[in-house]
Amino acid sequence: MCGSNGTCITVCNMENLDLVGAHTGDSISIYPAQLLSEKTRKVIVDYTCKLACSFNVIGLKETNVSSVTYGLKCLWG
């Protein structure tokens, strides 16, 4: 979510523990993400803020409840 002055926050991030499906209801998820590196987390927050501001997601309005889903290449297992 963005403020009218250009500031931005993300409220929470999550991580799917199993790769059952793309829909979060199909897998086990944890909040906040545990296995993301700090660098990856910062990139996700940066991209999400850029998206929110470009779509004018400003303030706490019911219509601004939104979710952004990213797929990251699994480097383990």
C-alpha positions as CSV (number, residue, x, y, z in Angstrom):
1,M,0.0,0.0,0.0
2,C,1.2,3.5,-0.9
3,G,0.8,6.8,0.9
4,S,-0.3,9.8,-1.0
5,N,3.3,11.2,-0.5
6,G,4.9,8.2,-2.2
7,T,5.8,6.1,0.9
8,C,5.0,2.4,0.7
9,I,4.6,-0.6,3.0
10,T,4.0,-4.3,2.6
11,V,2.0,-5.8,5.4
12,C,3.0,-9.5,5.3
13,N,4.8,-12.0,3.1
14,M,4.2,-15.7,3.0
15,E,5.9,-18.8,1.7
16,N,4.6,-22.1,0.4
17,L,6.4,-25.0,2.0
18,D,5.3,-27.6,-0.5
19,L,5.0,-27.2,-4.2
20,V,1.5,-28.8,-4.6
21,G,0.0,-26.0,-6.7
22,A,0.0,-22.4,-7.6
23,H,-3.0,-21.5,-5.5
24,T,-2.1,-21.0,-1.9
25,G,-5.1,-23.0,-0.7
26,D,-3.5,-26.1,-2.3
27,S,-0.3,-26.0,-0.2
28,I,1.0,-25.5,3.3
29,S,2.0,-21.8,3.8
30,I,3.9,-20.0,6.6
31,Y,3.7,-16.3,7.6
32,P,6.1,-14.6,7.4
33,A,8.4,-16.4,4.9
34,Q,11.2,-18.2,6.6
35,L,13.5,-19.4,3.8
36,L,13.9,-16.2,1.7
37,S,17.2,-14.4,1.9
38,E,17.1,-10.8,3.0
39,K,18.2,-9.8,-0.5
40,T,15.3,-11.7,-2.1
41,R,12.8,-10.3,0.5
42,K,14.0,-6.7,-0.3
43,V,13.6,-7.3,-4.0
44,I,10.0,-8.6,-3.5
45,V,9.1,-5.6,-1.3
46,D,10.6,-3.2,-3.9
47,Y,8.7,-4.8,-6.8
48,T,5.5,-4.9,-4.8
49,C,5.7,-1.2,-3.8
50,K,6.4,-0.3,-7.4
51,L,3.3,-2.2,-8.5
52,A,1.1,-0.8,-5.8
53,C,2.1,2.8,-6.6
54,S,1.8,2.3,-10.3
55,F,-1.8,1.0,-9.8
56,N,-2.5,3.9,-7.4
57,V,-3.2,1.6,-4.4
58,I,-3.3,4.4,-1.8
59,G,-4.5,4.2,1.8
60,L,-6.7,1.8,3.6
61,K,-9.8,1.4,1.5
62,E,-11.8,-1.8,1.1
63,T,-11.0,-1.8,-2.6
64,N,-7.3,-1.7,-1.9
65,V,-7.1,-5.2,-0.3
66,S,-4.7,-6.8,-2.7
67,S,-2.3,-9.7,-3.0
68,V,0.8,-10.1,-5.3
69,T,2.1,-13.5,-6.0
70,Y,5.7,-14.2,-7.1
71,G,7.2,-17.5,-8.3
72,L,10.8,-18.0,-7.4
73,K,12.9,-20.8,-8.8
74,C,13.5,-23.4,-6.2
75,L,17.3,-23.8,-5.6
76,W,17.1,-26.7,-3.1
77,G,15.5,-30.2,-3.0
